[in-house]
Amino acid sequence: MVSKLRLAAYEATKKAVDQSAPKAIIGQLFDHYFEINAGIGVHKSPELYGAFPTDPYSHTPGGKGAQQPGMTGQVKEDILCRFGELGVRVSKGVLSFDPTILPKSEFLNSDELFEYYDLDQSLLTIELSKGSLAYTVCQVPVIYKQEGSARITVLFKDQRSETLDGNTLTKEYSDAIFNRSGNIKQLIVTI
């Protein structure tokens, strides 16, 4: 139930941001959202929580294998909220990035390496600089950099690159990512 409350709080916060509500109201919504988030088991150790907090098959009887298809509500709601915090948006099949709700504390305090698996299941590494953050969408790395005006630099497998103004990809580039074509190697999103 707490995960459902968290998702509802996220949706209310996003709606307030989208509708340009007063900053005081948005600030209160942020505070409530992250207070709810702190109370969920995923942020606690198994010893403190009393179980593995993100067990996707929590209703499966022992010794019978997975009986419940998919994930339990908490895991799905946690994933929806996390992608919401990261600012991943899909509208009419087009991918955009709006990390308004993402806390600044999540950006790196020092240079670090980011490891991920590409579409060929090869483990790859990207050097990230201080003040950046990385995650993947359909196994394509998305790197956030706090460096001025909103733009997306699309790095292609054939070493080309293209920079788009704003925070929205084209339908063509979105399709390439969603269909896992392998043509797009990386996205650098400047926020």
QUIVEN-V144434 format. One record per residue. N is the residue number from 0. RES is the residue in one letter. SS is DSSP state (A for helix, B for strand, O for the rest). PHI is phi in degrees with one decimal (NA if undefined). D_LAST is the distance of its C-alpha to the last C-alpha in Angstrom with 1 decimal. Layout:
n=[N N]
res=[RES RES]
ss=[SS SS]
phi=[PHI PHI]
d_last=[D_LAST D_LAST]
This chain:
n=[0 1 2 3 4 5 6 7 8 9 10 11 12 13 14 15 16 17 18 19 20 21 22 23 24 25 26 27 28 29 30 31 32 33 34 35 36 37 38 39 40 41 42 43 44 45 46 47 48 49 50 51 52 53 54 55 56 57 58 59 60 61 62 63 64 65 66 67 68 69 70 71 72 73 74 75 76 77 78 79 80 81 82 83 84 85 86 87 88 89 90 91 92 93 94 95 96 97 98 99 100 101 102 103 104 105 106 107 108 109 110 111 112 113 114 115 116 117 118 119 120 121 122 123 124 125 126 127 128 129 130 131 132 133 134 135 136 137 138 139 140 141 142 143 144 145 146 147 148 149 150 151 152 153 154 155 156 157 158 159 160 161 162 163 164 165 166 167 168 169 170 171 172 173 174 175 176 177 178 179 180 181 182 183 184 185 186 187 188 189 190]
res=[M V S K L R L A A Y E A T K K A V D Q S A P K A I I G Q L F D H Y F E I N A G I G V H K S P E L Y G A F P T D P Y S H T P G G K G A Q Q P G M T G Q V K E D I L C R F G E L G V R V S K G V L S F D P T I L P K S E F L N S D E L F E Y Y D L D Q S L L T I E L S K G S L A Y T V C Q V P V I Y K Q E G S A R I T V L F K D Q R S E T L D G N T L T K E Y S D A I F N R S G N I K Q L I V T I]
ss=[O A A A A A A A A A A A A A A A A A O O O O A A A A A A A A A A A A A A A A O O A A A O O A A A A O O O O O O O O O O O O O O O O O O O O O O O A A A A A A A A A A A A A A O B B B B O O B B B B O O O O O O A A A O O O O O B B B B B B O O O O O B B B B B B O O O B B B B B B O O B B B B B B O O O O O B B B B B B O O O O B B B B B O O B O O A A A A A A A A O O O O O B B B B B B B O]
phi=[NA -66.3 -65.1 -65.5 -63.2 -61.1 -62.4 -63.7 -66.2 -61.0 -62.0 -66.9 -65.4 -60.9 -62.7 -62.9 -65.4 -60.7 -94.4 52.7 -63.7 -56.1 -57.2 -63.1 -69.0 -60.9 -60.2 -65.3 -64.3 -57.2 -59.3 -64.8 -58.5 -74.1 -68.0 -63.4 -58.0 -66.3 -87.4 -83.9 -59.9 -59.6 -97.0 -120.5 -71.5 -57.7 -65.2 -72.9 -74.6 93.7 -170.0 -79.5 -70.1 -122.0 -64.2 -71.4 -121.7 -66.8 -103.2 -83.6 -67.5 -57.6 77.8 -111.1 76.9 -66.2 -106.1 -109.6 -71.0 78.1 -108.0 -70.8 -54.6 -59.7 -65.3 -62.2 -66.3 -64.7 -66.5 -59.2 -65.1 -64.8 -65.3 -65.2 -60.5 -69.8 89.7 -71.8 -129.1 -129.4 -135.2 55.3 78.3 -113.4 -88.5 -140.5 -132.7 -143.0 -82.3 -58.2 -86.9 -69.4 -65.7 -60.4 -65.7 -82.0 -77.2 -62.9 -91.2 -153.8 -63.9 -147.9 -100.9 -113.2 -106.3 -155.0 -103.0 -83.0 -65.2 -89.4 65.4 -88.5 -79.2 -119.5 -130.0 -123.4 -81.8 -106.5 -95.1 -51.7 86.9 -112.8 -155.6 -138.4 -157.4 -121.2 -124.7 53.6 67.6 -102.4 -63.8 -117.2 -114.3 -91.5 -128.9 -94.1 -140.2 107.4 -72.1 -68.2 -160.8 -125.4 -100.9 -97.6 -100.4 -98.7 -59.6 -83.9 78.8 -74.8 -146.2 -143.1 -109.4 -109.1 -73.3 91.4 -118.4 -123.6 -78.9 -78.9 -61.4 -59.8 -69.7 -62.1 -59.4 -60.5 -72.3 -62.3 -85.8 54.0 -68.1 86.1 -72.6 -98.8 -90.1 -167.7 -119.9 -113.3 -105.8 -93.2 -122.3]
d_last=[33.4 30.8 28.4 29.2 28.6 25.2 24.2 25.7 23.8 20.5 21.5 22.6 19.4 17.3 19.9 19.8 16.0 16.6 19.7 18.2 20.8 21.6 19.3 22.4 22.9 19.3 19.7 23.1 21.8 19.2 22.1 24.4 22.1 21.6 25.3 26.4 24.1 25.9 29.2 28.8 30.7 27.9 26.8 30.4 32.7 35.4 38.0 36.6 35.8 39.1 37.8 35.0 32.5 30.9 34.1 33.5 37.3 38.4 41.3 42.8 46.3 47.0 48.6 47.9 44.6 41.7 43.1 40.1 37.8 34.1 32.4 33.4 31.5 29.9 28.3 27.1 25.7 24.0 22.3 21.3 19.9 18.0 16.3 15.7 14.1 11.8 10.9 13.0 14.7 17.7 19.4 22.4 21.7 18.3 15.3 11.9 9.0 8.4 8.2 9.5 12.6 11.4 13.0 11.6 14.9 14.0 11.9 14.6 16.9 18.4 18.3 19.4 20.5 19.2 22.1 22.3 24.9 24.6 26.6 29.7 29.4 28.9 27.2 24.5 22.5 19.2 18.7 15.5 14.7 14.4 11.1 10.1 11.1 12.9 15.0 16.8 17.4 21.0 21.1 18.2 15.8 12.1 10.2 6.9 6.2 5.1 6.4 6.3 6.2 4.9 7.1 8.9 11.6 14.6 17.1 20.6 23.6 25.6 23.3 21.9 18.2 16.7 13.4 12.6 10.9 9.0 8.1 11.8 14.1 17.6 20.6 22.0 19.1 18.8 22.6 22.6 20.4 22.4 25.7 24.9 26.1 24.9 23.8 20.1 19.7 16.0 12.5 9.7 6.3 3.8 0.0]
